[in-house]
Amino acid sequence: MTKTVMTPPSQAASKWLLLDAQDAVLGRLSCRVATLLLGKHKASFTPQWDHGDHVVVINAEKIKVTGKKESDKFYYRYSGYPGGITAHSVAEVRKAHPERLILNAVRGMLPKTRLGRQMLKKLRVYAGPSHPHEAQNPQAVAL
């Protein structure tokens, strides 16, 4: 009988990965990023531990959405007061803060626990093609 080996987080190697969001579809890119953050692409994956990698996404302003989501999909915020709901379309969010499109999509695909919040901290999204993580030498990942 073989024994299941579980690698503790202290021994898990975490890499830095770079994804280019130019002309990528939002849902498909977000699914790939969530998989990398969770660590499901590794043989040492354990659901209760954070074995994921650090992910840097560039060119968030050039992400695509399919269908009529640009005008018909809304992000809602509620202040808690009567009449305090605000809605922003994908086009408005892309114009003001394009990195939030990817952050919100990935947040919805991660666990809604302390571990999920810890994994989300390892995601860095930038609107343009430059990023300040050259010292970490991120490896480019193809979608």
N, C-alpha and C positions, 0 to 999 in steps of 0.2 A: 504494500500500500504506500502510495506516495504522499508526501506531506505538502500542504499548501504553503508556499513561501510568500510572506507579505513584507514588502520593503517599507520601512518606516520613512516618514517624510524627511528626516534628517539625512538619510542616505540616498534619497532620490535626486537625480541630476536634473536641474532645470535649465533649459536652453532659452535663448532669445530668438524669436522668429519674426520675420517681416513679411507682411502681406500688402499687396498693392490693390486698392479698391477701384482703380480706374476701369470703367466699363463692366464691373461686376454687379450681379443682381444682389440686392440687399439681403434677401432671405438665405440665399445660398452661401454668401460670404459669412453671414452671421452664424449659420450652422457650423461652418468650418472653424470659425474662431472659437465658438463654444466648445467644440470637440477638443481643440488644442488647449484651452484653458482648463477643462476638466481632466485632461490627461488620458482620455480614452484611446488615444492612438498609441499608447505605450503598453508593453507587456506587463509592466508593474502596476497597472491601474488598480486602485482600491477605492471603492466609492466613499469611504468615510475619511479619506486622507486627501490632501491637496498634492497631487503629483504633476499638475499641469505646468505648462511653459509660459514664459512672458511673451506677449504678443503685441507687436507694434503694427498699426494699420495706417497707411498713408493714402493720400488722395481721396479722402472721404467726401469731398465736395463733388466728385465725379461718379458717385455710385448711382446705379440705375434702380428704378422700381418698375414693375411690370403693370400692365393694364392702365387703369385710370387712378391709381393710388396717389399720384402726384397731387391731384385735386380732391379726391374723394376720401382719402384716409386722414383721420384726425388724431392728434394727441391731446388728451384732456388733462386739465389740472383743476382741482377743487380746493378753494381756500377754507371751506368749512362754514362759510356764511351764506345766507340765502342769496341766490343770484351770483354767487362767487365762482361759477364754473367758467373756465376759459378753454377755448379750443384753437389749436394751431394745425394747419394742414402740413403735409410733407413739404410742399413748396416753401411755406413760410419758415419751417424749421431748417430746411436746407440753406435758405438765404441768410438766416441769423446765426445758426450754430450747426453746421453740417455734420460735425462729429457726433452729435446727439442721436442722429438717426441710427448709427451703428451701435452706440452704447445702449440705447433703449431696446433694440432688437436682441442683442446678446444678453442683456440683463434678463429678458423674458425667457431665455433658453437655459439659464443656469438655475441651480437649486435656490429656493427662497429661504435660505438658512444662513447661519454665520459663515459656513464654509463657502457658500455661493458669493457672499459679499467679499470674502477674502480672495476668491478667484477673480472677481471683477476688478480688484485693485491691480491685477497683473496685466490688464489691458490698457494700452495707450493708443488713442486715436488722434490723428492730425489731419486737418483739412487739406493741406498742401503736400507737395512731394518731399519736403524736408522734415527731419525729426532730430531731436537732441540726444539720440541713443547710439551714436556711432561708436562710442567707447565700448559698448557691450558687444559689438560685432554681430548684429542680428543676421541670421541666415534667411535668405529669401525662400518663401514657400509658394509653390504654384497652386492655383485653385483648380 
